[in-house]
Amino acid sequence: EPPLHEKVACVEIILVGVVAGSAATYSALNSLFFDTDMAWPCYL
């Protein structure tokens, strides 16, 4: 059984990861579907 402070640290790390991942996913999807100023790639 790990000590309480290790459990708290693990839960905090997981929560920060979930929040950051959700924000990154939202930002990526938002720019994919709702960005009207999309430029063509330089190789096209």
C-alpha positions in Angstrom: 0.0 0.0 0.0 1.6 3.3 -1.1 1.6 6.2 1.3 -1.1 8.9 1.0 1.1 11.6 -0.4 2.1 9.3 -3.3 -1.6 8.6 -4.0 -2.4 12.3 -4.0 0.6 13.0 -6.3 -0.6 10.3 -8.8 -4.1 11.6 -8.8 -2.9 15.2 -9.4 -0.7 14.0 -12.3 -3.5 12.1 -13.9 -5.9 15.0 -13.5 -3.5 17.4 -15.1 -2.9 15.0 -17.9 -6.6 14.5 -18.6 -7.2 18.3 -18.5 -4.3 19.1 -20.8 -5.2 16.3 -23.2 -8.8 17.4 -23.4 -7.7 21.0 -24.1 -5.3 19.9 -26.8 -7.9 17.7 -28.4 -10.5 20.5 -28.3 -8.0 23.0 -29.8 -7.0 20.6 -32.6 -10.6 19.7 -33.5 -11.6 23.3 -33.3 -8.9 24.4 -35.7 -9.6 21.5 -38.0 -13.4 22.1 -38.4 -13.9 25.8 -37.7 -10.7 27.5 -39.0 -11.8 29.2 -42.2 -8.4 30.8 -42.8 -6.7 27.6 -43.6 -3.7 27.9 -46.0 -2.5 25.2 -48.4 0.7 23.5 -47.5 3.9 24.8 -49.2 4.4 21.6 -51.2 1.1 21.9 -53.1 
